[in-house]
Amino acid sequence: MNDSKNTLGDALHRFFTDYLPKQRAFSPHTLQSYRDSLKFLLQFVAAKQTGPCQLDVEHLTVDRVTEFLQDLEEGRKNQVSTRNVRLSAIHSFFRFLGAYHPDHLAQAQRILNLPFKRTETREIEHLDFAEIKAVLQGIDQSANGGRRDFVLLSLMFNTGARVSEIVGIQACDLRLSPPPSVLLRGKGRKERVCPLWPETARLLQEHLEAQEICPHEKRGVFLNQRDGRLSRFGIRWILNKHIQRAGADSATLNGKRLHPHSMRHSTAIHLLRAGVDLSTIANWLGHTSVNTTNKYLSLDLDAKREALAKVEPLLPQKQRTRGWRDEKDLIKWLESL
């Protein structure tokens, strides 16, 4: 076994056991994302050249990494944003590799020069208040899991929490006596306390009693049929199921690209329309900067209509336009672009 093979294995081991968790203090979610990105890269390169155990640093060339990024979009049908996330993890590893193994610095610099792609800015889909009511009212609370789903979606709308935060809620994180609140653990191990409406607190209290969960227990609040914690994919499936049912009576739900994060956007819009200032909304959602919260201003279509109604419309005036001296030359120039 040559040194380069030992270098790759040793670098990966130190990267995931020391550098990321201890020196950078990255969260377990970030570690898992980096792990998946590098695992996919190694599997792709190994399939092209040799088995995973025979890979060395020299196999991870710029051409191979570029092919891998293209395969993510064309073969795996990933979005550009996902492609950029994978590249960010690769950049981080090669930045570490170049620092701790200077003999591979030139190769690391070539990988680090691979650029991120610009992503399209898509409209952020959210549910209007009437649509949320339609989804909640459509849940059959007498069916298996129906009561749990009602409490789950009510809490998601109340808090605007990320799915990972909802999944991680334990019974001991809930304070259901006045004033009720819930402790949420967000990105980068940051904790915040979110207030609860009395109605939400009552639902949670009834849910804990029905599930025989002690309020001070370090036990998940939302469980699946096997008494394990609901996963992010489970919550997505639950939300989609009830949105589809509500779509039969609410035509506006049809055609929207909705997912669990849409509930978070819906909470922000609801708070904004209620007159809550942006800094409070940012703290509510756990944003590190108000600039992140500013995007919700562009989503409030009702506010735009109200602003438009206050402005006196201007009638278009006919203006004379100056003609081009040589129309044929202008057309030729335009066609050459």
Secondary structure, DSSP 8 states (H G I E B T S, - for coil): --HHHHHHHHHHHHIIIIIIIIIS---HHHHHHHHHHHHHHHHHHHHHSS-GGG--GGGS-HHHHHHHHHHHHHTS---HHHHHHHHHHHHHHHHHHHHH-GGGHHHHHHHHT---------------HHHHHHHHHT--TTSTTHHHHHHHHHHHHHH---HHHHHT-BGGGEE-SSS-EEEEE-GGG-EEEEE--HHHHHHHHHHHHHTT--TT--SBSSB-TTSSB--HHHHHHHHHHHHHHHHTT-GGGTT----HHHHHHHHHHHHHHTT--HHHHHHHHT-S-HHHHGGGGGT-HHHHHHHHHHS-------------S-HHHHHHHHHT-
